[in-house]
Amino acid sequence: MGLYYKTNTIKTKKGMTTMLIHCSSCTNERAWHLIQSTNWFCLLVIPIFPTSSYKYIECPCCGKRIDINKRNKERIDRLFDKAIFGSVKVYYMHELL
């Protein structure tokens, strides 16, 4: 009898940007989704423990995404600042990379 195991990715929507982002792929200006993606080690179909995790923002229209890393974290954090919720500034993707 063998042991059946695999890894599985679970994506969780954590929020939306408070400012509009211009997508270079589909040319829409929308608030993007903040997604956390976690890879899990699973026995049969039961997730046992997480093996890795990362966050990214994703265009709701076309699915284009920008990974959040150390280099662009501060710029992307500004998009989720509640103090500037009422503003309508549009960010272009090259400003976030």
C-alpha positions as MATLAB code, in Angstrom:
seq = 'MGLYYKTNTIKTKKGMTTMLIHCSSCTNERAWHLIQSTNWFCLLVIPIFPTSSYKYIECPCCGKRIDINKRNKERIDRLFDKAIFGSVKVYYMHELL';
ca = [
       0.000    0.000    0.000;
       1.426    3.337   -1.010;
       1.041    6.743    0.568;
      -0.681    9.309   -1.651;
       0.543   12.878   -1.201;
       0.772   16.039   -3.273;
       1.053   19.804   -2.986;
      -1.918   22.053   -3.524;
      -2.158   25.824   -3.999;
      -4.882   27.738   -2.194;
      -5.506   31.344   -3.274;
      -7.236   33.769   -0.905;
      -8.472   37.246   -1.832;
      -7.260   39.572    0.945;
      -8.594   42.913   -0.321;
      -8.543   45.493   -3.095;
      -6.386   48.507   -3.838;
      -7.772   51.870   -2.795;
      -6.411   53.511   -5.954;
      -6.835   52.715   -9.611;
      -4.074   50.947  -11.520;
      -3.709   51.161  -15.298;
      -3.128   47.657  -16.663;
      -0.676   47.543  -19.559;
      -2.134   44.261  -20.750;
      -5.859   45.083  -21.086;
      -5.612   48.933  -20.768;
      -8.333   49.092  -18.074;
      -8.074   51.316  -15.024;
      -9.476   49.427  -12.056;
      -8.848   48.642   -8.410;
      -6.778   45.443   -8.303;
      -7.201   42.434   -6.003;
      -4.646   41.523   -3.334;
      -4.189   37.742   -3.434;
      -2.287   35.507   -1.026;
      -1.221   32.208   -2.556;
      -0.198   29.403   -0.190;
       1.223   26.046   -1.227;
       0.160   23.188    1.091;
       1.484   19.663    1.583;
      -1.568   17.373    1.370;
      -2.182   13.769    2.358;
      -4.958   12.416    0.183;
      -7.000   15.649   -0.128;
      -6.397   17.044    3.388;
      -4.014   20.042    3.661;
      -1.495   19.241    6.425;
       0.960   22.171    6.567;
       1.921   25.157    4.384;
       5.176   24.864    2.457;
       5.404   28.385    0.993;
       3.374   31.563    0.708;
       3.518   34.786   -1.302;
       1.315   37.776   -2.141;
       0.596   39.542   -5.392;
      -1.862   42.037   -6.866;
      -3.961   40.960   -9.838;
      -5.951   42.787  -12.495;
      -9.629   41.801  -12.140;
     -10.195   41.997  -15.919;
      -7.362   40.039  -17.512;
      -5.594   38.334  -14.579;
      -2.220   40.079  -15.096;
      -0.343   40.077  -11.804;
       2.502   41.839  -10.031;
       4.337   39.854   -7.367;
       4.967   41.728   -4.132;
       8.639   41.528   -3.213;
      11.097   43.546   -1.130;
      11.835   45.915   -4.013;
       8.262   47.086   -4.660;
       6.585   46.414   -1.276;
       6.570   50.054   -0.090;
       5.055   51.332   -3.349;
       2.334   48.683   -3.324;
       1.593   49.251    0.390;
       0.611   52.831   -0.511;
      -2.210   51.441   -2.672;
      -3.851   49.947    0.439;
      -3.527   53.033    2.669;
      -6.946   53.849    4.153;
      -6.043   57.511    4.798;
      -6.050   58.261    1.037;
      -9.176   56.269    0.201;
     -11.027   59.146   -1.464;
      -8.358   60.035   -4.024;
      -8.594   58.956   -7.651;
      -4.922   58.888   -8.678;
      -4.180   56.355  -11.389;
      -0.959   54.378  -11.056;
       0.724   52.905  -14.114;
       2.284   49.475  -13.880;
       5.838   50.705  -14.545;
       5.556   52.849  -11.365;
       4.972   49.713   -9.295;
       7.736   47.509  -10.690;
];
